[in-house]
């Protein structure tokens, strides 16, 4: 029973740090079917990592006798890829590139003299994959005879991005005024988004250097810990209950450092400026 105390303490500390990381990340409150499918895929990947980590934890426990390995190894399998990856920043850049390409394509269609709604429908086939679900639902709403402004506001809500708000706002103004010049405005906006993409790629390249260093240091540390646990008497003091508690404290401090580095690398997203579409306005837009 006494041996289980450090394991329980390790679970609470490491689990608390992971929960803190997840809790600090902003979560959208708007229901998005495309995001729901992405969550299912991530959950499946997490289950695979958790199963692999549990198997490795049992093996580590049988070899070293550390009760802490039953919890620390599965948590490491799930948490380290999240803390050391840059998938969120890469996904945001890809979405910005997709918005820039789609805006430029829309501007090209508008130059031939078609209406805004027809131009939006025409861009569906050439829409980049990163924003294809959002554009598909926008076209579906227009075909269902939504008011164009309400459909564009719902489109901005699904993009959930300041740049998406900027694109949607220009389209809303174009839908209201129905005048010439929208194509040139969108072309200039696409150039601005392209410059933003180049700047973000440069920033991400600078952030990738310390992230690669942290990844290398983590892999080396894990390798050294495994080697020391399998050979020699250097880690024998950590097999006692007090040693397990000390090990939990050291691992928790290391995880806290990775969480701190992850928070600094994420940065703050630009705030949106378009108000969400209310349920009453959506119902009124369907005709």
Buried (B, 14 or more C-beta within 10 A) or exposed (E): EEBEEBBEBBBEBBEEBBEEBEEEEEEEEEEBEEEEEEEEEEEEEBEEBBEBBBEBBBEBBEEBEBBBBBBBBBBBBBBBEBBBEBEBBEEBBBBBBBBBBBBBBBBBBBBEEEEBBEBBBBBBEBBBEBBBBBBEBBBEBBEEEBBBBBBBBBBBBBBBBBBBBBBBBBBBEBBEEEEEEBBEBBBEBBEEBBEBBEEBBEBBEEBBEEBEEBBEEBEEEEEEBEEBBEEEEEBEEBBEBEBBBBBBEEBBEEBBEBBEBBEEBBBEEEEBEBEBBEEEBBEEBEE
